[in-house]
Amino acid sequence: MNIQLTAIIERERDGYVALCPEVDVTSEGSTVAEAHENLQEALGLFFETASASEIDRRLCTEVYITRVEVAVG
């Protein structure tokens, strides 16, 4: 079974950090593609090793990504 999850990738110092907010799993890589691939691997390992109760506890089915405007200065 495959499920669609969110990947948020952001620049951090000399590399990129990838986050899946639905299960709070993160990974990193030196490029966006590498961070994405490493996150896929980390998610695969999470779903392989986590118990059903752990997955139920951590899996968030509603994630909203939006932009916010804030006055600065």
N, C-alpha and C positions, 0 to 999 in steps of 0.2 A: 504494500500500500504506500502511496506517495501522498504527502500533504504539501501545500504551499505555505511557506513561512516568510516573514519579512527579514531582509538583511539591510542594516544601516551601516554604511562604511564611511569612516571619517579619517582625515589626515591627522596623524599624531607624531610629532617630531619627525623622524626619518622614515616613517612607514605609515601603515594604515591599520586601523582597528575596525573589526567587523562585529556587529552585535545583532543577535536575534532576540527581539524583545518578548516574543511569545513565550520563550522558555528561559530567558536570561542566560544565554550562552554567548560567549565572546571568543574571538580568535584574532589573529593579526597576520600581517604579511608585509613584504617590502613594496608590493604593488597592489592596486585595487583588485586585480585578477587573483593574485596570490591570497589576499585576505579573504576574498569570496570563496575560493577553493578550500582554504583552511577552515572557514566557518562551516562549509558543507560537511567536511570531515568531522569536525567537532560535534556537529548536530547528529551525524550518523552514529558516532560513538555514544552520545548521550542517549539516544533512543534505543541503542543496543543494550546498554548497561543499566539504565534506570529502571526501577520497578514501576509497575503500573500505577501504584499510588503516588510515586514521585512525579511521574508524568502528569497525572491528573492534578496534583497540587500546583505544579509549575506552569502548565499549559494555559495561557491566556488566549481566549478566542477573539477578543476585540482589541485591536491596536489601531490607534488613529495617529497618522502623521500629518501634520499641518504646519503652516508657517505663522509666526506671530510677529507683529510689528511693535517695536518698543522705541520710545524716544530716548536718545542717548545724548548726554551732554547738555 
